[in-house]
Amino acid sequence: MDTFKIPLKAKMNARAAIYANALRNNSCATLIGKRRARQIITDENLSLLTLKRTYSYLSRAKAYDKKDWSKCGTISYNLWGGDAMLIALKKFFNK
């Protein structure tokens, strides 16, 4: 299996989402979403199962208004790497 390289933009999205969530007293997202953001930022080697779960979440959640950082949906989506992560995962799984 090829290794998955986390895009820099996905790391930036996750970092911005952590910051936006901190401004809301960490009230948005699940513990899994918060953990995923830390994994993305630290460039952790994500298992195939984790990559599939990330792809699944982002595919379902992409309808959020990704420009409105005051909404928990936007923060949650970007904790998982946002559009950059979704695009990279689509490419990874469609080789």
C-alpha atoms as an extended CHARMM CRD file, in Angstrom:
* protein
*
        95  EXT
         1         1  MET       CA              0.0000000000        0.0000000000        0.0000000000  PROA      1               0.0000000000
         2         2  ASP       CA              1.1700000000        3.5170000000       -0.7630000000  PROA      2               0.0000000000
         3         3  THR       CA              1.7290000000        5.8450000000        2.1400000000  PROA      3               0.0000000000
         4         4  PHE       CA             -0.5670000000        8.8020000000        2.5460000000  PROA      4               0.0000000000
         5         5  LYS       CA              1.0390000000       12.2370000000        2.8030000000  PROA      5               0.0000000000
         6         6  ILE       CA             -1.0310000000       14.7260000000        4.7810000000  PROA      6               0.0000000000
         7         7  PRO       CA             -1.2480000000       17.9610000000        2.7490000000  PROA      7               0.0000000000
         8         8  LEU       CA              0.0960000000       21.1550000000        4.2910000000  PROA      8               0.0000000000
         9         9  LYS       CA             -3.2720000000       22.8570000000        3.6920000000  PROA      9               0.0000000000
        10        10  ALA       CA             -5.0220000000       20.1070000000        5.6990000000  PROA      10              0.0000000000
        11        11  LYS       CA             -2.6110000000       20.7690000000        8.5740000000  PROA      11              0.0000000000
        12        12  MET       CA             -3.3350000000       24.4990000000        8.3120000000  PROA      12              0.0000000000
        13        13  ASN       CA             -7.0890000000       23.8180000000        8.3290000000  PROA      13              0.0000000000
        14        14  ALA       CA             -6.8000000000       21.6410000000       11.4340000000  PROA      14              0.0000000000
        15        15  ARG       CA             -4.6620000000       24.2280000000       13.2260000000  PROA      15              0.0000000000
        16        16  ALA       CA             -7.1160000000       27.0300000000       12.3600000000  PROA      16              0.0000000000
        17        17  ALA       CA            -10.0110000000       24.8830000000       13.5990000000  PROA      17              0.0000000000
        18        18  ILE       CA             -8.2630000000       24.1900000000       16.9090000000  PROA      18              0.0000000000
        19        19  TYR       CA             -7.7550000000       27.9360000000       17.3310000000  PROA      19              0.0000000000
        20        20  ALA       CA            -11.3680000000       28.7480000000       16.3890000000  PROA      20              0.0000000000
        21        21  ASN       CA            -12.5940000000       26.0910000000       18.8040000000  PROA      21              0.0000000000
        22        22  ALA       CA            -10.4170000000       27.5060000000       21.5840000000  PROA      22              0.0000000000
        23        23  LEU       CA            -12.0900000000       30.8790000000       21.0360000000  PROA      23              0.0000000000
        24        24  ARG       CA            -15.4110000000       29.0960000000       21.6990000000  PROA      24              0.0000000000
        25        25  ASN       CA            -14.0810000000       27.5440000000       24.9340000000  PROA      25              0.0000000000
        26        26  ASN       CA            -13.5280000000       24.2510000000       23.1060000000  PROA      26              0.0000000000
        27        27  SER       CA            -17.2810000000       23.7240000000       22.7510000000  PROA      27              0.0000000000
        28        28  CYS       CA            -17.3170000000       22.3460000000       19.1980000000  PROA      28              0.0000000000
        29        29  ALA       CA            -16.6160000000       18.8530000000       17.8840000000  PROA      29              0.0000000000
        30        30  THR       CA            -16.2580000000       15.4310000000       19.3920000000  PROA      30              0.0000000000
        31        31  LEU       CA            -13.1880000000       14.0580000000       21.1050000000  PROA      31              0.0000000000
        32        32  ILE       CA            -12.5150000000       12.0350000000       17.9630000000  PROA      32              0.0000000000
        33        33  GLY       CA            -12.5150000000       15.1750000000       15.8050000000  PROA      33              0.0000000000
        34        34  LYS       CA            -10.1860000000       16.9280000000       18.2240000000  PROA      34              0.0000000000
        35        35  ARG       CA             -7.8720000000       13.9220000000       18.2610000000  PROA      35              0.0000000000
        36        36  ARG       CA             -7.9160000000       13.7450000000       14.4540000000  PROA      36              0.0000000000
        37        37  ALA       CA             -6.7860000000       17.3690000000       14.2830000000  PROA      37              0.0000000000
        38        38  ARG       CA             -3.8210000000       16.6270000000       16.5460000000  PROA      38              0.0000000000
        39        39  GLN       CA             -2.9170000000       13.6120000000       14.4060000000  PROA      39              0.0000000000
        40        40  ILE       CA             -3.0780000000       15.7070000000       11.2390000000  PROA      40              0.0000000000
        41        41  ILE       CA             -1.0160000000       18.5670000000       12.6460000000  PROA      41              0.0000000000
        42        42  THR       CA              1.7110000000       16.2770000000       13.9860000000  PROA      42              0.0000000000
        43        43  ASP       CA              1.8310000000       14.3400000000       10.7060000000  PROA      43              0.0000000000
        44        44  GLU       CA              1.0220000000       11.0910000000       12.4710000000  PROA      44              0.0000000000
        45        45  ASN       CA              1.1070000000        7.9790000000       10.3330000000  PROA      45              0.0000000000
        46        46  LEU       CA             -2.6220000000        7.3250000000        9.9260000000  PROA      46              0.0000000000
        47        47  SER       CA             -3.8070000000        3.7340000000        9.5420000000  PROA      47              0.0000000000
        48        48  LEU       CA             -5.8410000000        2.6850000000        6.5290000000  PROA      48              0.0000000000
        49        49  LEU       CA             -8.9080000000        2.3900000000        8.7730000000  PROA      49              0.0000000000
        50        50  THR       CA             -8.3920000000        5.9390000000       10.0690000000  PROA      50              0.0000000000
        51        51  LEU       CA             -7.9860000000        7.2390000000        6.5210000000  PROA      51              0.0000000000
        52        52  LYS       CA            -11.2310000000        5.5210000000        5.4970000000  PROA      52              0.0000000000
        53        53  ARG       CA            -13.0630000000        6.9670000000        8.5060000000  PROA      53              0.0000000000
        54        54  THR       CA            -11.6890000000       10.4150000000        7.7650000000  PROA      54              0.0000000000
        55        55  TYR       CA            -12.7800000000       10.1520000000        4.1410000000  PROA      55              0.0000000000
        56        56  SER       CA            -16.2240000000        8.9780000000        5.2250000000  PROA      56              0.0000000000
        57        57  TYR       CA            -16.6720000000       11.8290000000        7.7160000000  PROA      57              0.0000000000
        58        58  LEU       CA            -15.4790000000       14.5220000000        5.3220000000  PROA      58              0.0000000000
        59        59  SER       CA            -17.6530000000       13.1670000000        2.5010000000  PROA      59              0.0000000000
        60        60  ARG       CA            -20.7480000000       13.4070000000        4.7100000000  PROA      60              0.0000000000
        61        61  ALA       CA            -19.8470000000       16.7490000000        6.3030000000  PROA      61              0.0000000000
        62        62  LYS       CA            -18.7420000000       18.6600000000        3.1970000000  PROA      62              0.0000000000
        63        63  ALA       CA            -22.0920000000       20.4520000000        3.0220000000  PROA      63              0.0000000000
        64        64  TYR       CA            -21.1150000000       22.7370000000        5.9080000000  PROA      64              0.0000000000
        65        65  ASP       CA            -20.5720000000       26.4350000000        5.2120000000  PROA      65              0.0000000000
        66        66  LYS       CA            -16.7980000000       26.2570000000        5.2870000000  PROA      66              0.0000000000
        67        67  LYS       CA            -16.3940000000       30.0270000000        5.3990000000  PROA      67              0.0000000000
        68        68  ASP       CA            -18.3040000000       30.6980000000        8.6220000000  PROA      68              0.0000000000
        69        69  TRP       CA            -15.8250000000       30.0020000000       11.4100000000  PROA      69              0.0000000000
        70        70  SER       CA            -18.4080000000       30.9300000000       14.0430000000  PROA      70              0.0000000000
        71        71  LYS       CA            -20.2750000000       27.6720000000       13.3480000000  PROA      71              0.0000000000
        72        72  CYS       CA            -19.3580000000       24.3860000000       14.9950000000  PROA      72              0.0000000000
        73        73  GLY       CA            -19.9310000000       22.5350000000       11.7100000000  PROA      73              0.0000000000
        74        74  THR       CA            -17.1980000000       24.5480000000       10.0160000000  PROA      74              0.0000000000
        75        75  ILE       CA            -14.8340000000       24.0110000000       12.9270000000  PROA      75              0.0000000000
        76        76  SER       CA            -15.5460000000       20.2830000000       13.0710000000  PROA      76              0.0000000000
        77        77  TYR       CA            -15.0970000000       19.8220000000        9.3160000000  PROA      77              0.0000000000
        78        78  ASN       CA            -11.7490000000       21.5850000000        9.3940000000  PROA      78              0.0000000000
        79        79  LEU       CA            -10.5240000000       19.6900000000       12.4540000000  PROA      79              0.0000000000
        80        80  TRP       CA            -10.5410000000       16.6780000000       10.1240000000  PROA      80              0.0000000000
        81        81  GLY       CA             -8.4360000000       18.5930000000        7.5650000000  PROA      81              0.0000000000
        82        82  GLY       CA            -11.2650000000       20.1560000000        5.5640000000  PROA      82              0.0000000000
        83        83  ASP       CA            -11.4140000000       20.2900000000        1.7830000000  PROA      83              0.0000000000
        84        84  ALA       CA             -7.6710000000       19.7540000000        1.3690000000  PROA      84              0.0000000000
        85        85  MET       CA             -7.8250000000       16.4570000000        3.2470000000  PROA      85              0.0000000000
        86        86  LEU       CA            -10.9360000000       15.3260000000        1.3660000000  PROA      86              0.0000000000
        87        87  ILE       CA             -9.3520000000       16.0490000000       -2.0180000000  PROA      87              0.0000000000
        88        88  ALA       CA             -6.1360000000       14.2420000000       -1.0650000000  PROA      88              0.0000000000
        89        89  LEU       CA             -8.0580000000       11.2200000000        0.2300000000  PROA      89              0.0000000000
        90        90  LYS       CA            -10.1540000000       11.0440000000       -2.9560000000  PROA      90              0.0000000000
        91        91  LYS       CA             -6.9520000000       10.9250000000       -4.9820000000  PROA      91              0.0000000000
        92        92  PHE       CA             -5.4030000000        8.3640000000       -2.6230000000  PROA      92              0.0000000000
        93        93  PHE       CA             -8.3460000000        5.9700000000       -2.7800000000  PROA      93              0.0000000000
        94        94  ASN       CA             -8.9900000000        6.3680000000       -6.5090000000  PROA      94              0.0000000000
        95        95  LYS       CA             -5.5370000000        5.3730000000       -7.7400000000  PROA      95              0.0000000000
